Amino acid sequence: MKVEASYAEEDEVRKRKGERAEGKRNGERLLQKQACGRRTRRRVQPPSTVIQRLFLACKTVFKGGPGTVPEPKDVEMLQLLLDKMRPEDVGLSTDTLLKLKGPSKGTPRITYAVIYKCDNFSICIFILPPRAVIPLHNHPGMTVFSKLLLGSMHIKSYDWLDPDASDNFTSSSKMRPAKVVVDSDFTSPCDTSILYPTTGGNMHTFTAITTCAVIDVQGPPYSKEEDRDITYYRDHPYWKYPNGVPAGNGVMDDSLGWLEVVDIAEDLKMDGVQYLGPQVIDV
């Protein structure tokens, strides 16, 4: 009887030890599961890169959506960010870009890459070899920031002489008077240029003197569906005549020009490529 009791007591002890061990294992598994859950719920932190900061600033500046012109303080914030940007900030090597040469004959091809695009804004890069030209074009209802990251180019821009008469072209020639805003050469590093829906040189053309890289922020981007399609122009000299009567003694006014609507140039060559620089994370 004493032996049987002893065995029974030992069984009871082993049972209790087993229950405690099993409880400990269950507790450890529960803690591991909770820790795993916490890791799963942890938010991904966006990279602290220049292009990420530009992206987040654009989200703030253009949060009002299409039709909203940014406030002066927001314009200044974006301008300061862009002014400090370098080719390396978007994954472009200065040495590589400087070695790019367009064809000795024919029309140089322009390369572009979209970094980010949504309904409110877009961020793109354009690379122009020497002699490449982006023809004179408009930005309807858009605010645009252009930063020359590398190289030298000539920029000429216009605003309508009468911005309220946006469709006031003569039926025969589709020409309309505009005033020259910029007609100069630029070399990086230089300040960011800004154009608005009706001011700042809304219609501009770029001509590359050397290999150039330009980053463009457009808010909102072009959209045929929302009546923001691109229009191309050809500019013509503006002559002033005494008493307003055309005659041989007219004087050309360099501060003005006639803009004629034209079809997209047949020799405009643009190649879209994948953006391979630092990525942006939409948070």
ABEGO torsion letter per residue (X at the ends): XAAAAAAAAAAAAAAAAAAAAAAAAAAAAAAAAAAAAAAAABBBBBBBBAAAAAAAAAAAAAAAEBGBBBBAAAAAAAAAAAAABBAAAAGBBAAAAAABBBBABEBBBBBBBBABBBAABBBBBBBBBBGBBBBBBBBBGBBBBBBBABEBBBBBBBBBABAABAABBBAAAGBBBBBBABBBBBBOBBBBBBBBAABGGABBBBBBABBBBBBBBBOBBBBAAAGABBBBBBBBBBBBBBGGBBBAABBBBAABBBBBBBBBBAABBBBBBBBABBBBBBX
